[in-house]
Amino acid sequence: MLELFKSGGAFMWPLLLCSILTLAIVLERFWTLRNNRVAPRSLLSDVLARLREDRMTLDYIRSMQAKSGLSFIFASGLLNSKHGRRAMKESIQEAANHVIHELERFMSTLGTIAVISPLIGLLGTVVGMIKVFNVLMEQGAGNTQLLAGGISEALLTTAAGLAVAIPALVFHRYFARRIDELVVNMEQQSTKLIDVLNADGKE
């Protein structure tokens, strides 16, 4: 494996860096985009139970801000619920924008890696073929070792670029879909909370 990496030339190093970044981002996103970290299933029922039993305190609301994305949104809405439905919706939307920004962290980096990795591999291919043609011009077709080296470099960088780009693209699509599902779920639960707290229709 090490010999293959070395024979790929200098362009294997940026591809190695891209692969390490991809792995790190994928692991971080799997950890971050868990349900209980973003939108715990029992949160809405717990909040509504506290409201019904008149156990909703300012200290509890403050503590919610650091627990999960959805609890941060709920806390923003609860702190502004006394100002009416419109103020509550605006505060929830502002908090949701912050949470969504956090959910999308590193997604642009992952997408960029998926795009540039094949281009780096293609650049390595071009450089390898240039070396092949230089050998042909200088020494003819007799030096098969140098020719094989240039062709090997061209093929390896192409393969390495695709090997990095394909998983990066797959995980980028997967996480984008996952974020969309989480956002829809948070929107639905936030709407339920707004409706319960503003059942009298007060704006």
C-alpha positions in Angstrom: 0.0 0.0 0.0 2.8 2.4 0.9 4.5 1.6 -2.4 1.4 2.4 -4.3 1.0 5.7 -2.4 4.6 6.6 -3.2 4.3 5.7 -6.9 1.2 8.0 -7.2 3.4 11.1 -6.9 3.0 14.4 -5.1 -0.7 14.6 -5.8 -1.4 11.7 -3.4 -0.6 13.9 -0.4 -3.5 16.4 -0.9 -5.7 13.4 -1.6 -4.6 11.8 1.6 -5.4 15.1 3.4 -8.9 15.1 1.8 -9.5 11.5 2.9 -8.5 12.3 6.5 -10.8 15.4 6.5 -13.6 13.4 5.1 -13.3 10.7 7.7 -13.1 13.3 10.5 -16.2 15.2 9.2 -18.2 12.0 8.8 -17.5 10.8 12.3 -18.3 14.3 13.7 -21.6 14.6 11.8 -22.7 11.1 12.9 -22.1 12.1 16.5 -23.7 15.6 16.1 -26.8 14.7 14.1 -28.2 12.1 16.6 -31.8 12.5 17.5 -31.2 12.8 21.3 -28.6 15.5 20.6 -30.8 17.6 18.2 -34.4 16.8 18.8 -35.2 14.5 21.7 -38.5 12.6 21.2 -39.7 13.2 24.7 -38.9 17.0 24.9 -42.2 18.3 23.7 -44.3 16.1 26.0 -42.0 17.0 29.0 -42.4 20.7 28.3 -46.2 20.5 27.8 -46.5 18.5 31.1 -44.6 21.1 32.9 -46.8 23.8 31.5 -50.0 21.9 32.4 -48.7 21.4 36.0 -47.4 24.9 36.3 -43.9 23.7 36.9 -42.2 25.8 34.1 -39.6 27.9 35.8 -37.1 30.5 34.5 -34.2 28.4 35.7 -35.5 25.3 33.8 -35.9 27.4 30.6 -32.4 28.7 31.0 -31.1 25.2 31.5 -32.8 24.1 28.3 -30.7 26.4 26.2 -27.6 24.2 26.5 -29.2 20.7 26.2 -30.1 20.2 22.5 -31.0 22.2 19.4 -34.7 21.8 19.8 -34.6 22.7 23.5 -32.7 25.8 22.6 -35.5 26.7 20.2 -38.2 25.9 22.8 -36.4 28.0 25.4 -36.3 31.0 23.0 -40.1 30.6 22.4 -40.9 30.2 26.1 -39.0 33.2 27.1 -41.0 35.3 24.6 -44.4 33.6 25.0 -45.8 36.3 27.1 -45.5 38.8 24.2 -47.9 36.9 22.0 -47.9 34.5 19.1 -46.0 36.7 16.6 -43.1 37.5 19.0 -42.9 33.9 20.0 -42.7 32.8 16.3 -40.1 35.4 15.6 -37.9 34.3 18.5 -38.3 30.6 17.6 -37.3 31.4 13.9 -34.3 33.3 15.0 -33.2 30.4 17.3 -33.9 27.9 14.6 -31.7 29.7 12.2 -28.8 29.4 14.7 -29.5 25.7 15.2 -29.7 25.0 11.5 -26.4 26.8 10.9 -24.8 24.5 13.5 -26.4 21.4 11.9 -24.9 22.4 8.5 -21.4 22.9 9.9 -18.7 21.3 7.8 -21.2 20.4 5.1 -19.7 22.8 2.6 -16.2 21.4 3.4 -17.5 17.9 2.7 -19.1 19.0 -0.5 -15.9 20.8 -1.6 -13.9 17.7 -1.0 -16.3 15.7 -3.1 -15.8 18.1 -6.0 -12.1 18.8 -5.8 -10.8 15.3 -5.2 -11.5 14.0 -8.8 -10.0 17.3 -10.1 -6.8 16.7 -8.1 -6.8 13.1 -9.4 -7.3 14.4 -12.9 -4.4 16.9 -12.5 -2.2 14.0 -11.3 -3.3 12.1 -14.4 -2.3 15.0 -16.7 1.1 15.4 -15.0 1.7 11.7 -15.3 0.9 11.6 -19.0 3.1 14.7 -19.6 5.9 12.7 -18.0 5.2 9.8 -20.4 5.3 12.0 -23.4 8.5 13.7 -22.2 10.1 10.2 -21.9 8.9 9.3 -25.4 10.3 12.5 -26.9 13.7 12.2 -25.1 14.3 8.5 -25.1 11.8 6.9 -27.4 9.6 4.0 -26.5 12.5 1.8 -25.3 12.6 2.9 -21.7 9.6 1.0 -20.5 10.4 1.5 -16.8 10.1 5.3 -17.0 7.0 5.0 -19.2 5.4 2.6 -16.7 6.2 5.0 -13.9 4.4 7.9 -15.6 1.4 5.8 -16.5 1.2 4.3 -13.0 1.2 7.8 -11.5 -1.6 8.9 -13.8 -3.8 5.9 -13.1 -3.2 5.9 -9.3 -4.1 9.6 -8.8 -7.2 9.1 -10.8 -8.3 6.1 -8.8 -7.3 7.8 -5.5 -9.3 10.9 -6.4 -12.4 8.9 -7.1 -11.9 6.8 -4.0 -12.0 10.0 -1.9 -14.8 11.8 -3.8 -17.3 9.0 -4.0 -17.7 8.4 -0.2 -17.6 12.2 0.4 -20.4 12.7 -2.1 -22.5 9.8 -0.7 -22.1 11.1 2.9 -22.8 14.7 1.9 -26.1 13.6 0.3 -26.9 11.5 3.4 -26.2 14.2 5.9 -28.1 16.8 3.8 -31.1 14.5 3.9 -30.7 13.9 7.6 -30.5 17.6 8.3 -33.7 18.2 6.3 -35.5 15.6 8.3 -34.4 17.1 11.6 -35.4 20.6 10.5 -38.9 19.4 9.5 -39.2 17.6 12.8 -38.2 20.7 14.8 -40.6 22.9 12.8 -43.5 20.6 13.5 -42.8 20.4 17.2 -42.2 24.1 17.5 -45.5 24.8 15.8 -47.3 22.5 18.3 -45.7 24.4 21.2 -46.8 27.8 19.7 -50.3 26.5 19.2 -50.6 25.2 22.8 -49.3 28.4 24.3 -51.5 30.6 22.1 -54.7 28.6 22.1 -56.7 31.7 22.6 -55.5 33.1 19.2 -53.8 36.1 20.7 -51.2 37.6 18.3 
